[in-house]
Amino acid sequence: MVVTNTITETRYIVGVNRKTGKRIGLVPTMGYLHRGHCSLIRRARKENDFVVVSIFVNPTQFGLNEDFSAYPRDFERDKNLCFEAGTDLIFYPSINEIYPKELSTYVYSEKLTNTMCGAFRPGHFRGVATVVCKLFNIVQPDSAYFGEKDVQQLTVINRMTEDLNFPIKIVSVSTVREKDGLAMSSRNSYLSDNERKSAVVLIKSLMAAKDLIKKGERNAAVICKVMNELIAKETLAGLEYIAIVDKKELQPLQLLTGDVLIALAVKIGKTRLIDNMSFKIEKSKRKFIHEAINVSGKNTSSYCDRC
Amino acid sequence: MVVTNTITETRYIVGVNRKTGKRIGLVPTMGYLHRGHCSLIRRARKENDFVVVSIFVNPTQFGLNEDFSAYPRDFERDKNLCFEAGTDLIFYPSINEIYPKELSTYVYSEKLTNTMCGAFRPGHFRGVATVVCKLFNIVQPDSAYFGEKDVQQLTVINRMTEDLNFPIKIVSVSTVREKDGLAMSSRNSYLSDNERKSAVVLIKSLMAAKDLIKKGERNAAVICKVMNELIAKETLAGLEYIAIVDKKELQPLQLLTGDVLIALAVKIGKTRLIDNMSFKIEKSKRKFIHEAINVSGKNTSSYCDRC
């Protein structure tokens, strides 16, 4: 395994491998790797001849009051995990290497970012799309691997790749969870013991939604209300949003049908966590249209568009 | 020479040539080729082993009231010109091939497009940057060729290539002119005989600016006034803008120094023409700061920021 810090070096080494006909896989990360990242790397290892992991805490996708400076970093630990998972090259650039001067050009997704995290983190997905576009052009992989936990990011990147004709296959990999169901996230390291216990409310509320859907519930407002009530019971939890949307365009649904995504963002103490679950809902002959029910969020004025 | 209409076919043929180590040159055009385009193709021919010319009248770079439908098209003529200039492959896609569904992702330049044509054609350079990004990803050339007549486009694409780390060399090629100095443009075909005679006012006013600069004039307002007066004398000509800007950032200059660009857009009858000239101005010990002089445009309320 080799570690590179510059674009030139990275291009050279990847280029040499590409020329010998090797398939290149890229796993873009912000480091502080967990088992979720390792699952991406192992998948890339399985499907490619040369695996590149980029580790770059990208400043342009953090808002002014977000946790860019505090974001956990541990390169030595990451290096070991990368090695164990089968990485060939770690691209570990400085901010100056990626942004040698103020950017003038940006990539953005117009329609997929007005809901969910995009509505709460203005500029976030522009930062993500732009840096991923840069990484795609630096590494020029055959395939790139992204986790399903960051489902809006995955959707934006999938669409970017398609819209801008990148000759790259985007591979989505299932969320890896702790034993109690909490989705793996570098930000879980911020949680105190009590917060860690509370954090399970995200998957709990998604499981409650799943149960309702299994029982035939199709009204988004009803599902949202139940999820919201579960979160409201957790004293350390503050809901940011619950979104019940069509999976492709990420636009709100009133009635669940087709490919449905339920996603949420919750602050546990000061730590913002996200999670989601997808459902394929066949058109039923029975209709489950209920009256919209008004509920209000806790510690937040705006969350699910449906409630 | 081969003509392709699909992305798949184009990628396949270019890919085969790339694999044998051939250097790929791309000349993106909107067709209705003239000697300017041919000069780009010949330059690409000289510097590459395999030359791709794309011919695509890109709808997303035209405003609602612009000439997308009227834009001249003559594929048979273009094909001959491409062949004569040394093209290996013409990529001639349909609109549906390039935009199979509504785009969600765009590339745009934030800072370079608030002046000059960008100020008068909102969305134009977003359309240009996005389609060029798509063509770059479809053809993956080593070099791409653009004319200096469309200087703001050239600047936007240069910066896009740099900002997004496209591994592509952008080659700019000098404007080719008619004998009387009129810059070659597909839109010159719109001109009546009288309009054609009037159209020479663009280069005339640039030459006047050049003379003034040679004589030591460094005040943008003074140069702008002289250019404006020349255009005002042409009854068929209506000034859109005169811009005296620094060549790199395209931001207005009051005092000419360093790399300076003088660009203008003029309507000759209904036909909008553009032209420009660059100057390298050494810092002089003598200062040429004049009072700003107020003049007003003809047939337009807004033109040079300096006047």
Chai-1 contact restraints between the chains, C-beta under 6 A:
chainA,res_idxA,chainB,res_idxB,connection_type,confidence,min_distance_angstrom,max_distance_angstrom,comment,restraint_id
A,L103,B,D163,contact,1.0,0.0,6.0,A-B,restraint_1
A,S104,B,S109,contact,1.0,0.0,6.0,A-B,restraint_2
A,S104,B,E110,contact,1.0,0.0,6.0,A-B,restraint_3
A,S104,B,K111,contact,1.0,0.0,6.0,A-B,restraint_4
A,S104,B,L112,contact,1.0,0.0,6.0,A-B,restraint_5
A,S104,B,R159,contact,1.0,0.0,6.0,A-B,restraint_6
A,S104,B,D163,contact,1.0,0.0,6.0,A-B,restraint_7
A,T105,B,S109,contact,1.0,0.0,6.0,A-B,restraint_8
A,T105,B,R159,contact,1.0,0.0,6.0,A-B,restraint_9
A,T105,B,M160,contact,1.0,0.0,6.0,A-B,restraint_10
A,T105,B,D163,contact,1.0,0.0,6.0,A-B,restraint_11
A,T105,B,L164,contact,1.0,0.0,6.0,A-B,restraint_12
A,V107,B,V107,contact,1.0,0.0,6.0,A-B,restraint_13
A,S109,B,S104,contact,1.0,0.0,6.0,A-B,restraint_14
A,S109,B,T105,contact,1.0,0.0,6.0,A-B,restraint_15
A,E110,B,S104,contact,1.0,0.0,6.0,A-B,restraint_16
A,K111,B,S104,contact,1.0,0.0,6.0,A-B,restraint_17
A,L112,B,S104,contact,1.0,0.0,6.0,A-B,restraint_18
A,C133,B,L164,contact,1.0,0.0,6.0,A-B,restraint_19
A,K134,B,L164,contact,1.0,0.0,6.0,A-B,restraint_20
A,K134,B,N165,contact,1.0,0.0,6.0,A-B,restraint_21
A,N137,B,L164,contact,1.0,0.0,6.0,A-B,restraint_22
A,N137,B,N165,contact,1.0,0.0,6.0,A-B,restraint_23
A,N137,B,F166,contact,1.0,0.0,6.0,A-B,restraint_24
A,I138,B,N165,contact,1.0,0.0,6.0,A-B,restraint_25
A,R159,B,S104,contact,1.0,0.0,6.0,A-B,restraint_26
A,R159,B,T105,contact,1.0,0.0,6.0,A-B,restraint_27
A,M160,B,T105,contact,1.0,0.0,6.0,A-B,restraint_28
A,D163,B,L103,contact,1.0,0.0,6.0,A-B,restraint_29
A,D163,B,S104,contact,1.0,0.0,6.0,A-B,restraint_30
A,D163,B,T105,contact,1.0,0.0,6.0,A-B,restraint_31
A,L164,B,T105,contact,1.0,0.0,6.0,A-B,restraint_32
A,L164,B,C133,contact,1.0,0.0,6.0,A-B,restraint_33
A,L164,B,K134,contact,1.0,0.0,6.0,A-B,restraint_34
A,L164,B,N137,contact,1.0,0.0,6.0,A-B,restraint_35
A,N165,B,K134,contact,1.0,0.0,6.0,A-B,restraint_36
A,N165,B,N137,contact,1.0,0.0,6.0,A-B,restraint_37
A,N165,B,I138,contact,1.0,0.0,6.0,A-B,restraint_38
A,F166,B,N137,contact,1.0,0.0,6.0,A-B,restraint_39
